[in-house]
Amino acid sequence: MQGHQDSPFTAMSPANTNWPGSPSMPRPSPRPGQSPEHKSGSGTAAGTNTSSAMSRVPSNRSWAGATPTLLTHEALDTICRPSPHPNKDINVPDISPLERFLGCVYLRRQLHRNIQSDETLTALNSTEPGVVLFKVDGLQCQVVLNQLHMQSLHLKITQLPAPLTPDGKHPFQLAPDDLLTLEQFFDTRVAVSPYRPNALSGFTRALNCAPQVLKDFVQIMRLEMNPELGGDQLKWTVQFCMRVPPTATPIVPVGNSGVLICKLKILFFLQITRIPYNSKDWKESPSLVLPMVYDLNSNITQLAERREQGPSTAANAASALLRRFSEFSAQHGQCSLFPAVRDLLTNLQLPNEGPPQNQAIGQGMGPVVGANPNPMMLSAMAPIGQVGPQQVGPGYPQMGQNQGQQ
């Protein structure tokens, strides 16, 4: 592939090529009582054109093509050989173009099923073939397969006009930069290898949150995707988990959707990794998976804990820090979700840690996503959205756990 821009699926032989020595195309079976050797008067003339007719009767099966395609050995080797992703912003292990194409088609079909089964998602009619169009909580989303190389899915979000509030004010809405962050996070973190449908479900559930909560989720996504803008005050990097990690507290089965909404509480999972200091290496950095709960009624962000589980020193330190933040640092009228996470990333210190020295943050601060088991990144922090009392509260449907494919 030239610069990984040309699609390997275009390097195939034309379908109307006469392949020497190839078997003839399948023909309809003879009628009952009719000899297979029976031919009409025009059979001899028609037989001369049999080898050039490459079309066959379409099957009722959706996976069967109407016209067979001939591939050269070189083309087959190209689409089956592992190669870097055409989009250089997507840092995942190399897989073949055919695997990426099939994974994208699989996720697109799974999104169709999610829209049909999830009452919070509304399907919209699209005149473009292969485009998934749906609406969720004031956002119109369009998911399309990249037509250049057919190996990635892309999300386009449009904010729908919202009616005025009862007191005549404009409701809170996301900024254009927030919508762009959501699109980039979907393209580079959700619709990528290993193409898990529960990651897709976790993302759509995050979209269904109130705009003020979604605004704070966007800032966590921005922290993950833009490490060079993190600043020097953060001690930990963060990853917003769309699926439940294997090392998470056994609250939700591993691999399930990483965002769960139950009445007025939102459960989500963050994985944080200590930024190396004192000449340490990233491989030596501790990593924690934190199950976080945001309560929309009390506006408190805390750590979800199980009573029967044994005490964890790191979890206790994080939980104590979150409780102290909710008691002394939370600001009235402001969603506490992202400020609590930012305070955790800034001030969390494990009991066995010494005082950090020469902690380098910024350019070259860590591994790229997919390079090691703990891919974490930093970013800048955008302004926090204000929470209006009339927009935080009821309206969240109770959603059960997704026990389907992981």
C-alpha positions in Angstrom: 0.0 0.0 0.0 1.3 3.4 -0.9 1.7 5.3 2.4 -1.2 3.1 3.7 -3.7 5.3 1.9 -4.7 3.2 -1.0 -7.2 0.5 -0.2 -5.9 -3.0 -0.7 -9.4 -4.1 -1.6 -9.0 -2.3 -4.9 -6.1 -4.6 -6.0 -8.2 -7.3 -7.4 -8.8 -8.8 -10.8 -11.9 -7.7 -12.8 -14.9 -10.0 -12.4 -15.4 -10.4 -16.2 -12.0 -11.9 -16.9 -12.0 -15.3 -18.7 -10.0 -17.6 -16.4 -8.4 -20.4 -18.4 -9.4 -23.8 -17.3 -11.9 -22.5 -14.7 -15.1 -24.5 -14.2 -18.3 -23.2 -15.8 -20.7 -21.2 -13.7 -23.6 -23.1 -12.0 -26.7 -23.6 -14.0 -30.3 -24.2 -13.0 -31.1 -27.9 -12.6 -33.2 -29.5 -15.4 -37.0 -29.7 -15.0 -38.5 -33.1 -13.8 -38.7 -35.5 -16.7 -36.3 -33.6 -18.8 -32.9 -35.1 -19.9 -29.8 -33.1 -18.9 -28.7 -33.4 -22.5 -31.9 -31.8 -23.7 -31.1 -28.5 -25.5 -33.2 -26.1 -27.4 -32.6 -25.1 -30.9 -30.7 -22.1 -29.8 -28.7 -24.0 -27.2 -25.6 -24.3 -29.4 -25.5 -20.6 -30.1 -26.0 -19.8 -26.4 -23.3 -22.3 -25.3 -20.6 -20.3 -27.0 -21.3 -17.3 -24.7 -21.3 -19.4 -21.4 -17.7 -18.7 -20.6 -18.1 -14.9 -20.8 -21.2 -14.8 -18.6 -19.9 -14.4 -15.1 -23.0 -13.4 -13.2 -25.0 -15.9 -11.2 -28.5 -16.0 -9.6 -28.4 -14.0 -6.3 -28.9 -16.0 -3.2 -31.3 -15.3 -0.3 -28.4 -15.4 2.1 -27.2 -11.9 3.0 -23.5 -12.9 2.9 -23.6 -14.3 -0.6 -22.4 -12.0 -3.4 -24.2 -11.8 -6.7 -20.9 -11.8 -8.7 -17.8 -13.8 -7.8 -14.5 -11.8 -7.5 -11.2 -13.1 -8.7 -8.1 -12.2 -6.5 -4.5 -12.6 -7.5 -2.2 -14.2 -5.0 -0.5 -10.9 -4.4 -3.8 -9.1 -3.6 -4.9 -11.9 -1.2 -1.5 -11.7 0.5 -1.9 -7.9 0.9 -5.3 -7.9 2.5 -4.3 -10.8 4.9 -0.9 -9.5 6.0 -0.7 -7.5 9.2 0.1 -3.8 8.6 -0.1 -0.5 10.4 -3.5 1.3 10.6 -4.0 3.8 7.8 -5.0 6.4 10.4 -1.8 7.2 12.2 -3.8 8.6 15.1 -5.0 5.1 16.0 -2.2 3.4 17.9 -3.2 -0.3 18.1 -1.3 -3.5 17.3 -1.0 -4.3 13.6 -3.6 -6.5 12.1 -4.5 -7.3 8.5 -6.7 -4.9 6.4 -9.2 -7.7 6.0 -9.6 -8.0 9.8 -10.0 -4.3 10.2 -12.7 -4.2 7.4 -14.6 -7.1 8.9 -14.3 -5.6 12.4 -15.8 -2.3 11.3 -18.7 -4.1 9.5 -19.3 -6.1 12.6 -19.5 -3.0 14.8 -21.7 -1.2 12.4 -24.2 -4.1 12.4 -24.0 -4.2 16.2 -24.8 -0.5 16.4 -27.9 -1.2 14.4 -28.9 -3.8 17.0 -28.2 -1.5 19.9 -30.4 1.2 18.3 -33.3 -1.2 17.9 -33.0 -2.6 21.5 -32.1 0.5 23.4 -35.0 2.8 24.1 -32.7 5.8 24.7 -31.5 5.6 21.1 -33.7 6.7 18.2 -33.1 5.5 14.7 -33.2 8.0 11.9 -33.7 7.3 8.2 -30.6 7.9 6.0 -30.6 8.2 2.3 -26.9 7.3 2.1 -26.1 3.5 1.9 -24.1 2.1 4.7 -24.6 5.0 7.0 -26.0 4.5 10.5 -28.0 7.6 11.7 -29.5 7.9 15.2 -30.4 10.4 17.8 -29.6 10.5 21.5 -30.5 13.2 24.1 -30.3 16.2 21.7 -27.4 14.9 19.6 -27.7 13.5 16.1 -25.0 11.0 15.4 -23.8 9.6 12.0 -21.5 6.6 11.8 -19.9 5.8 8.4 -17.3 3.5 7.1 -14.2 5.2 5.6 -14.6 5.0 1.8 -11.0 5.6 1.1 -9.5 2.4 2.7 -12.6 0.7 4.2 -10.7 0.0 7.4 -12.2 2.5 10.0 -15.5 3.9 11.3 -16.0 7.6 11.8 -18.5 9.5 13.9 -20.0 12.8 13.1 -22.1 14.6 15.8 -24.5 17.4 15.2 -26.2 19.2 18.2 -29.9 19.6 17.6 -31.7 22.8 18.6 -33.1 22.6 22.1 -36.3 24.3 23.3 -36.0 27.1 25.9 -36.3 26.3 29.6 -39.5 27.1 31.5 -37.9 30.4 32.7 -37.1 31.4 29.1 -33.3 30.6 29.2 -31.3 28.6 26.7 -30.4 25.1 28.0 -26.9 24.0 28.6 -25.3 22.6 25.4 -21.8 21.2 24.5 -19.3 23.4 22.8 -18.2 22.5 19.2 -14.8 21.5 20.6 -16.5 19.0 22.9 -18.3 17.4 20.0 -15.0 17.1 18.2 -13.5 15.4 21.2 -16.3 12.9 21.3 -15.8 12.2 17.6 -12.1 11.7 18.0 -12.5 9.4 21.0 -15.0 7.2 19.1 -12.7 7.0 16.1 -9.5 6.2 18.0 -10.7 4.5 21.2 -14.0 2.8 20.6 -14.3 1.6 17.0 -10.8 0.0 16.9 -9.3 -3.4 17.5 -10.3 -5.7 19.2 -13.8 -4.4 18.0 -15.8 -5.1 21.2 -19.5 -4.4 21.0 -19.7 -3.6 24.8 -17.2 -0.8 24.2 -19.7 0.6 21.7 -22.5 0.2 24.2 -20.5 2.0 26.9 -19.9 5.0 24.6 -23.6 5.3 23.6 -24.6 5.2 27.3 -22.1 8.0 28.0 -23.8 10.0 25.3 -27.1 9.5 27.0 -26.0 11.3 30.2 -27.1 14.9 31.0 -25.2 17.5 29.1 -23.4 18.7 32.2 -22.2 15.1 33.1 -21.3 14.4 29.4 -19.2 17.6 29.5 -17.2 16.2 32.4 -16.8 12.9 30.6 -15.5 14.8 27.5 -12.8 16.4 29.7 -11.7 13.0 30.9 -11.5 11.9 27.3 -9.5 15.0 26.4 -7.1 14.2 29.3 -6.5 10.8 27.8 -6.0 11.8 24.1 -3.9 15.0 24.5 -0.9 14.2 26.8 1.2 17.2 25.9 -1.4 19.6 27.4 -1.6 18.0 30.8 0.7 20.4 32.7 3.1 19.7 35.5 0.7 19.3 38.4 -0.7 15.9 37.6 0.8 12.8 39.2 -1.3 10.2 37.4 -2.5 9.6 33.8 -6.0 8.5 33.1 -7.9 6.2 30.8 -11.7 6.2 30.4 -12.6 2.5 30.2 -15.5 1.7 27.8 -15.3 -1.9 29.0 -14.8 -3.3 32.5 -11.0 -4.1 32.8 -9.9 -7.6 34.1 -8.3 -6.0 37.2 -11.4 -4.1 38.2 -13.3 -4.6 41.5 -15.8 -7.4 40.9 -18.9 -5.2 40.8 -19.7 -5.8 37.1 -18.6 -8.8 35.1 -15.3 -8.3 33.3 -15.7 -7.2 29.7 -19.2 -5.7 30.2 -20.0 -2.1 29.3 -17.9 0.3 31.4 -20.7 2.8 31.8 -23.9 1.9 33.7 -26.8 4.2 34.5 -29.2 3.2 37.3 -31.8 5.7 38.2 -29.8 8.7 39.5 -26.4 7.1 39.8 -23.8 6.6 37.1 -21.1 3.9 37.5 -18.0 4.3 35.3 -14.4 2.9 35.4 -11.2 4.8 35.2 -7.7 3.3 35.0 -4.9 5.6 36.3 -1.2 5.1 36.1 1.5 6.8 38.1 3.7 9.1 36.1 7.4 8.0 36.6 9.6 10.1 38.9 13.0 9.8 40.4 14.4 8.3 37.2 11.9 5.4 37.3 10.5 3.7 34.2 6.9 3.4 33.0 7.1 -0.4 33.6 7.6 0.2 37.3 4.7 2.6 37.6 1.7 1.3 39.6 -1.7 1.2 37.8 -5.1 1.3 39.5 -8.6 0.6 38.1 -11.1 2.7 40.0 -14.9 2.1 39.9 -16.4 5.6 40.2 -20.0 6.5 41.1 -21.5 9.9 40.4 -24.8 10.7 42.2 -26.8 13.2 40.3 -29.1 13.9 43.3 -26.3 14.8 45.8 -23.7 15.8 43.2 -21.1 13.6 44.9 -18.4 11.6 43.1 -17.1 8.7 45.1 -15.4 5.3 44.8 -17.7 2.2 44.6 -16.7 -0.4 47.1 -17.9 -3.8 48.1 -18.3 -4.6 51.8 -17.2 -8.2 51.6 -14.0 -7.3 49.7 -10.8 -7.1 51.6 -9.3 -3.7 52.3 -7.0 -2.3 49.6 -4.4 0.3 50.6 -4.5 2.1 47.3 -8.3 2.0 47.0 -8.6 3.3 50.6 -6.3 6.2 49.8 -8.3 7.1 46.7 -11.6 6.8 48.5 -10.4 9.0 51.4 -9.2 11.6 48.9 -12.6 11.7 47.1 -14.5 12.0 50.4 -12.3 14.9 51.5 -12.9 16.6 48.2 -16.6 16.3 48.4 -16.6 17.7 52.0 -14.2 20.7 51.5 -13.5 21.4 47.8 -16.7 20.8 45.9 -18.3 24.0 44.6 -22.0 24.6 44.7 -23.7 24.7 41.3 -20.8 22.9 39.6 -20.8 19.3 38.5 -18.3 17.6 40.8 -17.4 14.7 38.5 -14.4 16.1 36.6 -13.1 18.3 39.5 -13.0 15.3 41.7 -11.2 13.2 39.1 -8.7 16.1 38.5 -8.1 16.4 42.3 -7.5 12.6 42.4 -4.9 12.8 39.6 -3.2 15.7 41.2 -3.0 14.7 44.9 -3.3 10.9 45.1 -0.2 9.5 46.8 0.2 5.9 47.8 1.4 5.1 51.3 4.6 3.3 50.0 5.6 6.2 47.8 8.4 8.6 48.6 8.4 12.3 47.8 8.5 12.7 44.0 11.5 14.4 42.5 12.3 15.3 38.9 8.8 14.2 37.7 8.7 14.9 33.9 5.4 15.6 32.4 4.5 16.7 28.9 6.3 15.9 25.7 7.5 12.3 25.6 5.7 11.6 28.9 4.6 8.0 28.3 3.8 5.1 26.1 1.4 5.2 23.2 -1.9 3.4 23.4 -1.5 -0.2 22.5 2.3 -0.3 23.2 1.9 -1.8 26.7 -0.8 -3.1 29.0 -1.3 0.3 30.7 -1.9 2.8 27.9 -2.5 6.2 29.6 -2.4 9.7 28.5 -2.9 13.3 29.7 -4.5 16.4 28.3 -5.6 20.0 28.9 -8.6 20.7 31.1 -11.4 22.7 29.5 -13.9 24.8 31.5 -16.4 22.8 33.6 -20.0 23.2 32.6 -22.4 24.7 35.1 -25.2 22.4 36.4 -28.7 23.9 36.3 -31.0 22.5 39.0 -33.7 21.8 36.5 -31.6 19.6 34.3 -30.0 17.2 36.7 -32.3 14.7 38.2 -35.0 12.4 36.7 -34.9 11.1 33.2 -32.4 8.3 33.5 -33.8 4.9 32.6 -32.7 1.9 34.6 -30.4 -0.1 32.4 -29.4 -3.7 33.1 -26.0 -5.3 32.5 -25.2 -6.3 29.0 -24.5 -10.0 29.2 -24.1 -10.4 25.4 -20.9 -10.6 23.5 -17.9 -8.9 25.0 
